[in-house]
Amino acid sequence: MTLLRPIALTAGEPAGIGPDLCLVAASRPRRWPLVCLGDRELLAARARRLRLSMAFSDYRAGGEIQYAAGSLTVLHAPLATECVAGRLELKNAHSVLTLIDRAVDGCLGGEFAAVVTAPVQKSLIIDAGVAFSGHTEYIAQRTHTPLAVMMLTAQELRVALATTHLPLRAVSDALSIDGLVQIMQVLSQGLTRYWNLPQPRIGVCGLNPHAGESGHLGDEEVRIIGPAIEQARAAGLSVDGPWPADTLFVPSHLAHYDVVLAMYHDQGLPVLKHAGFGHAVNVTLGLPIVRTSVDHGTALDLAGSGSGDPGSLIAAIELAARMASRQEPF
């Protein structure tokens, strides 16, 4: 695998586990150029706390990027105020967004091959006055993407979401026939492009228990989800459903599909995380750039302890590199 441009790795919430995981990932051998976007002094201090021997170098566009284990090229983005591991600081919320903006803009401008994001603290960013529902939505807006689809993958299991960070009572109103058809199209195109699947098979969950029981337990399957599936099939996509989620996620049924489309966050992700937590990857499909992330949050209680598992971040970096080089990930 050869990447001519580096992968941008944002350090995420500085008080969380993101900086730790970036450092641990950089301490291991790798085959691609990696640039960490974060506060250089914070990263150096956290490396000392974790007892990681790390050689830091400053990033310069077009300059040499260190590949060796134990080396890290840093694009310095100073924090607004001092950071203590595990302690959120409202003044640093906008610094976190600056990292995302710089990485995304670098990808759009051809400077970076992909962006990998460490976790951020949504509540802190909202408290700072920014309407922020998550990386997926924020990056979609930054890239002027009309529809971005969140998909998590753990080896052969892939789960995409029709809605992302919404209260459960708002999910039904957020579903529409046209919207679901567009999501299925983005899914199919993404799996074909990055996973080399010429005709991806999409299994679709219903919204209600028993997929609505023919309208007796809710009519979204009859009014919205079923018609969307029929339209997607008419457009040439391989789509099936709507299935009750507790049926579709049975292994014998999963074997028939390349991806499951769940209607809401906690319908699909508990199954995915049970199967591969700590090694799963969050992928945003539909963007004009490659973006991957971890499958977990900021883990403030683990920050600076050295006990965080870097598996998901390392998997996210590896997948980003493969997607950026358009090689089959699995």
C-alpha positions in Angstrom: 0.0 0.0 0.0 1.4 3.4 -1.0 -0.1 6.7 0.2 1.6 9.8 -1.2 -0.3 12.1 1.1 -0.5 11.8 4.9 -3.5 10.8 6.9 -4.7 13.5 9.3 -5.3 12.2 12.8 -7.2 14.6 15.1 -6.5 14.2 18.8 -10.0 14.9 19.9 -11.1 16.0 23.3 -7.8 16.9 25.1 -9.0 15.9 28.5 -10.1 12.5 27.2 -8.4 9.4 26.0 -7.9 10.6 22.4 -4.3 12.0 22.9 -3.3 8.8 24.7 -4.5 6.6 21.8 -2.9 8.7 19.2 0.4 8.4 21.0 0.1 4.6 21.5 -0.8 4.2 17.8 2.3 6.2 16.9 4.5 4.0 19.1 3.8 1.0 16.9 5.0 0.2 13.4 3.0 1.6 10.5 3.2 1.7 6.7 1.6 5.1 6.0 2.4 8.7 6.7 0.5 10.1 9.7 0.1 13.6 11.0 -1.5 14.2 14.4 -3.4 17.4 14.8 -3.3 18.6 18.4 -1.5 20.6 21.0 2.2 19.6 20.9 2.8 20.4 24.6 -0.2 18.4 25.6 0.9 15.4 23.5 4.5 15.6 24.9 3.2 15.8 28.5 0.8 12.9 28.0 3.6 10.8 26.5 5.7 11.4 29.6 2.8 10.5 31.8 2.3 7.3 29.8 6.0 6.6 29.8 6.1 6.5 26.1 9.4 7.3 24.4 8.2 9.5 21.5 10.2 11.6 19.0 8.1 14.6 17.9 8.6 16.5 14.7 6.7 19.6 13.4 4.5 19.2 10.4 5.3 21.1 7.3 3.1 20.7 4.2 5.0 18.8 1.6 7.8 18.0 4.1 9.0 14.6 5.3 6.7 12.5 7.5 8.1 10.1 10.0 7.0 6.5 9.7 9.1 4.8 12.3 7.5 3.4 15.5 8.0 5.9 18.3 7.9 9.0 16.1 5.0 11.4 15.5 4.7 14.3 13.2 2.5 17.0 14.8 0.5 19.8 13.3 0.5 22.1 16.3 -2.9 23.6 17.3 -2.6 25.2 20.7 -5.3 24.9 23.3 -7.0 27.9 24.7 -6.1 26.9 28.2 -4.2 24.3 30.2 -5.7 20.8 30.1 -5.8 18.2 32.9 -6.5 14.6 32.0 -10.0 13.7 32.9 -11.1 17.2 33.6 -13.2 19.0 30.9 -12.5 22.7 30.2 -15.1 24.7 28.4 -12.5 27.1 27.0 -11.0 24.3 25.0 -14.2 23.3 23.1 -13.5 25.5 20.1 -10.0 24.2 19.9 -11.4 20.8 19.4 -13.5 22.0 16.4 -10.4 23.8 15.0 -8.7 20.4 14.7 -11.6 19.0 12.7 -11.9 22.0 10.5 -8.2 21.9 9.7 -8.2 18.2 8.9 -11.3 18.4 6.7 -10.1 21.4 4.8 -6.7 19.7 4.3 -8.5 16.7 2.8 -10.7 18.9 0.5 -7.6 20.8 -0.7 -5.6 17.6 -1.4 -3.1 18.0 1.4 -4.3 14.9 3.3 -5.4 11.6 2.0 -8.0 11.0 4.8 -9.0 12.1 8.2 -9.2 9.9 11.3 -10.9 11.4 14.3 -10.4 10.6 18.0 -13.5 11.1 20.1 -14.9 14.4 21.2 -17.1 15.4 24.1 -20.4 16.5 22.4 -21.9 18.0 25.6 -18.9 20.3 26.1 -19.1 21.6 22.5 -22.8 22.2 22.9 -22.2 24.0 26.2 -19.8 26.2 24.4 -22.6 27.4 22.2 -22.2 25.3 19.1 -25.1 23.2 17.7 -23.1 20.0 17.5 -24.7 16.6 17.2 -21.6 14.6 16.2 -18.6 14.3 13.9 -20.7 12.9 11.1 -23.1 15.8 10.9 -20.5 18.4 11.5 -18.2 17.1 8.7 -21.1 16.7 6.3 -21.9 20.4 6.8 -18.2 21.4 6.5 -17.9 19.5 3.2 -21.3 20.7 1.9 -22.5 17.1 1.7 -26.3 16.8 1.4 -26.4 13.3 2.9 -23.7 11.5 4.9 -24.3 8.0 6.2 -22.8 6.6 9.4 -21.7 3.0 9.2 -19.8 1.0 11.7 -17.9 -2.1 10.7 -16.4 -4.9 12.7 -14.7 -7.4 10.3 -17.6 -8.8 8.2 -20.4 -7.2 10.2 -21.5 -3.7 8.9 -24.3 -1.7 10.4 -25.5 1.7 8.9 -27.9 4.1 10.5 -30.9 5.8 8.9 -30.9 8.3 11.7 -28.0 9.2 14.0 -28.1 11.3 17.1 -31.8 11.9 17.7 -34.1 11.4 20.6 -36.1 8.2 20.1 -39.4 10.1 19.9 -38.0 12.0 16.9 -37.0 9.0 14.8 -40.3 8.3 13.2 -40.7 11.9 12.0 -37.2 11.9 10.6 -37.9 8.9 8.3 -39.1 9.4 4.7 -39.3 7.4 1.5 -37.0 9.6 -0.5 -34.5 9.9 2.4 -34.3 6.1 2.9 -33.8 5.6 -0.8 -30.9 8.1 -0.8 -29.3 6.4 2.2 -29.5 3.0 0.4 -27.9 4.6 -2.7 -25.1 6.1 -0.6 -24.5 2.8 1.1 -24.5 0.8 -2.1 -22.1 3.2 -3.8 -19.7 3.3 -0.8 -19.5 -0.5 -0.4 -18.9 -0.8 -4.1 -16.2 1.8 -4.2 -14.3 1.0 -1.0 -15.1 -2.7 -0.3 -15.1 -3.8 -3.9 -18.7 -5.3 -3.7 -20.2 -4.9 -7.2 -23.8 -5.4 -5.9 -23.9 -4.9 -2.2 -26.8 -6.7 -0.4 -28.6 -4.4 2.0 -30.8 -5.9 4.8 -33.2 -3.3 6.2 -34.6 -3.3 9.7 -38.2 -2.2 10.5 -38.7 0.5 13.1 -41.3 -1.2 15.3 -41.3 -4.5 17.1 -42.0 -7.4 14.7 -41.5 -4.8 11.9 -44.9 -3.4 12.7 -46.8 -6.7 12.6 -48.6 -5.7 9.3 -49.4 -2.3 10.7 -50.8 -3.4 14.1 -47.7 -2.3 16.0 -46.9 0.8 14.0 -47.3 1.7 10.4 -43.9 3.2 9.4 -43.0 -0.1 7.7 -46.1 0.1 5.5 -46.1 3.8 4.8 -42.3 4.5 4.5 -39.8 1.7 4.9 -41.5 -0.8 2.6 -42.1 1.7 -0.2 -38.5 2.9 0.0 -37.3 -0.6 -0.4 -39.4 -1.1 -3.5 -38.1 2.2 -5.0 -34.5 1.2 -4.3 -35.1 -2.2 -5.9 -36.6 -0.5 -9.0 -33.5 1.6 -9.2 -31.4 -1.6 -9.4 -30.2 -1.9 -5.7 -30.1 -5.2 -3.9 -32.3 -4.4 -0.9 -34.5 -6.7 1.3 -36.8 -6.1 4.2 -38.2 -4.6 6.3 -37.1 -7.3 8.8 -37.7 -7.3 12.6 -34.3 -6.3 14.0 -34.3 -9.3 16.4 -34.6 -11.5 13.3 -32.2 -9.8 11.0 -29.4 -9.8 13.5 -29.5 -13.6 13.9 -26.3 -14.9 12.3 -28.1 -17.1 9.8 -29.9 -14.1 8.4 -26.9 -11.8 8.5 -25.1 -14.2 6.3 -27.3 -13.1 3.4 -26.3 -9.4 3.6 -23.3 -7.2 3.3 -24.7 -4.4 5.5 -27.7 -3.9 7.8 -29.5 -0.6 7.7 -30.9 0.1 11.1 -33.5 2.8 11.6 -31.9 4.4 14.7 -28.7 4.5 16.7 -29.5 2.0 19.5 -31.3 -0.4 17.2 -28.1 -1.4 15.4 -25.1 -0.3 17.3 -25.4 -2.5 20.4 -25.2 -5.6 18.2 -22.2 -4.2 16.3 -20.4 -3.2 19.5 -21.1 -6.5 21.2 -19.5 -8.2 18.2 -16.5 -6.0 17.9 -16.2 -3.3 20.6 -12.7 -1.9 20.8 -11.9 -3.0 17.2 -14.8 -1.6 15.3 -14.5 1.4 13.0 -17.0 4.2 12.4 -17.0 5.2 8.7 -18.8 8.2 7.1 -20.0 7.4 3.6 -21.2 9.9 1.1 -18.5 12.5 1.8 -16.1 13.8 -0.8 -13.3 12.8 1.6 -12.4 9.6 3.5 -13.2 9.8 7.2 -13.1 7.1 9.8 -13.2 7.1 13.6 -13.3 5.0 16.7 -16.2 3.1 18.1 -16.1 4.7 21.6 -16.3 7.9 23.5 -13.8 10.1 25.3 -13.4 7.8 28.3 -12.4 10.7 30.7 -11.9 8.2 33.5 -9.2 6.4 31.6 -7.3 9.5 30.3 -3.7 9.5 31.3 -3.9 6.1 32.9 -2.4 4.0 30.1 -5.2 1.5 30.3 -7.1 2.6 27.2 -7.4 0.1 24.3 -6.0 1.6 21.1 -7.5 -1.2 18.9 -10.3 0.8 17.4 -8.1 3.8 16.6 -5.5 1.6 15.0 -8.2 -0.2 13.0 -9.6 3.2 11.9 -6.2 4.4 10.7 -5.7 1.1 8.8 -9.1 1.3 7.2 -8.7 5.0 6.2 -5.4 4.1 4.5 -7.1 1.3 2.6 -10.0 3.4 1.6 -7.8 6.2 0.5 -5.8 3.9 -1.7 -9.1 2.3 -2.8 -8.0 -1.2 -1.8 -10.4 -3.8 -0.5 -10.4 -3.4 3.3 -11.3 -7.0 4.2 
